[in-house]
């Protein structure tokens, strides 16, 4: 089993996110050890997301909101799955249940884990738990979000085939949503079993 040594860790910034500097080295595949090197690691916390799906109507819910990280793009309002940060006293399932109500007005009837993954392990420690959630699409809101979190969300009710077309045309441009939609596309019958 490969080994590494964390030689030093220091805080560079602590605000909404944290930035750490690591000095480390690790074993090499061909034997021996790497030279010492440094990396800055963004500690942003872990998140959970959910693709809201009504199997009776074969419709999906995506939300649209302004994202500062996309401000350099032509249009920084991003079409996404419902998602949120995991607080210290929450499980990923609790997060998506809470966020579904806050960001779309709908209550999830059942959940199925799609995947658990690192979002960008070259520079961040963030892990994502991604689910698909069974809903009654008639219960969604038109607009949602928490004012105290500066959320201004438009809720979209869409046929799965239309969203898959958007995916093919590049209209969906964030990893969590792409992963969820591609997973759903691989379930051609969409006979999903939820918890």
SULMOKA-V138187 format. One record per run of one state. SS is the DSSP state (H for helix, E for strand, - for the rest). FROM is the first residue (numbers start at 1). TO is the last residue. Records with the same first field share a line. If there is no record, write none. Layout:
# SULMOKA-V138187
SS = FROM-TO + FROM-TO
This chain:
# SULMOKA-V138187
- = 1-3 + 15-17 + 28-32 + 34-36 + 44-46 + 55-58 + 67-67 + 71-76 + 81-81 + 86-91 + 105-109 + 119-123 + 125-126 + 135-136 + 140-142 + 145-146 + 150-152 + 170-174 + 186-195
E = 4-14 + 18-27 + 33-33 + 37-43 + 47-54 + 59-66 + 77-80 + 82-85 + 110-118 + 124-124 + 127-134 + 143-144 + 153-159
H = 68-70 + 92-104 + 137-139 + 147-149 + 160-169 + 175-185
